[in-house]
């Protein structure tokens, strides 16, 4: 198992270095040089410009500049935001729990509906139920997330008044961040109603963000269940007299779950991309909204650092999924 | 009837006929094809079909509801937006834009992807490693985020958004082509062609490529839907087409602030995106079943 993990880790190192090359290049291909960017609209006199260039090391050869950049990245120094002057890493860490909380709830939503729907569709193959699940999941898969979010707000918030339109918690509550996770923080706080408010604020964004993963999980569960249901051990279980529920829930689902776990892991990238749109619409103070704002404000250090951190997050999650996959499926662990 | 007539050998069916035979078994795919054909016709004849010019502002008709709702009129079948432009006309003209964008994005990424994939598959060694590693790096980033980064570098606008999405979708085509090339290159017909003296370009484009096309066609169809979706998403974020272009995502972004007063301004452009993307996904699924039995679900 350790060897398996070591191989996996050694595979992501070159990719990560490649991503640093990409983010390093990013700030240099943007029109205008970084100092003019820092100076903003007021402009800067040539003497000060040259001085700053030397200070920031921009007069050194590119290779040296890249070496400095890598050394800084290794120390966790990703530069600071032009707008707030806060270190990029700190800004990222302050927003990460919001995105993490939202993503976990979205995945739970996707699993809670997608898994049973996929199982039902597979067990009743060819029935109206199967066709409905497949049609709905293909529609979900094709859904423009931003439009779906607007429709959900229009229906659930505006027309029915069930959920708030945006934000993480009602403005009536001011909670000192303890963990950064609003559900936990509001639970820990003694404010009555704060937890309920946090939950209500999470419902719509999670549903919207979870829609595409839900469609993927349902389709994957169905096809994986169909494959497994024809296997010998299922027939054996049936022959032994196991109840249909037991055959499906215990014998089949356990094996069918393996590809589903991988698919959920691979959804991390999809979730983060979806979070860019979902967070922007629901004014959710997470990574996605932060990155889009950095583009609009031309805050390139934030974009540069943020992209690197998002890529690192995706890689780490994929590594964890790989490890989990090797853990639940011994065949994988031993063959590589 | 004579005995000879009865045992007349059956001609092997024309591949196109055989393809159609399998394809039409899938009702979803056929529906997708019909809807796409309708969208293409609407896009081609946009000037004739659209009841109004897409940029015309009717000052007496701000936020008019659709014809079938209370207060609506058939003059504006799907209602008007906040500055009195006919939504149906804008959607029809938007179809032209979306199909154009999808077509260009898919052509660009397909052409570049095939070239790089063939290069990686045929050269092996350092070139292959360089190409495939670059693709892995691109895949490490969520596609939309990478597209946003590219647009941030190039500047917002429809053309740059198209380039960004074409670049982002490159890895899928490169990987597919390379995998297909590696599977094909040791087969007898390729070796025979090599022995007959065919050079690498001929082997790549004439011998091997036609046999790798099935998965690429499927991916291109699905890529079309992704392109339409991503261009709309960039437009929605203000990074794609700029107002007053009748692009579906940009229309949604413009309409957002009027959403509570006028549901139709956000409903119809989004529905247009959904229907287009769904149709291409249905078609892609059908093509996969018909073209490549191994990939059948």
Interface residues (C-beta under 8 A of the other chain):
Chain A: X14 X15 X16 X18 X19 X21 X22 X26 X29 X30 X31 X135 X138 X139 X141 X142 X143 X144 X145 X146 X147 X148 X150 X151 X153 X154 X158 X223 X269 X270 X272 X273 X276 X277 X280 X291 X292 X295 X296 X300 X303 X307 X310 X311 X314 X315
Chain B: X28 X133 X134 X136 X137 X140 X141 X142 X143 X144 X145 X148 X149 X151 X152 X153 X155 X225 X229 X232 X233 X236 X237 X238 X239 X249 X252 X256 X259 X260 X263 X266 X267 X269 X270 X273 X274 X277 X278 X281 X282 X285 X297
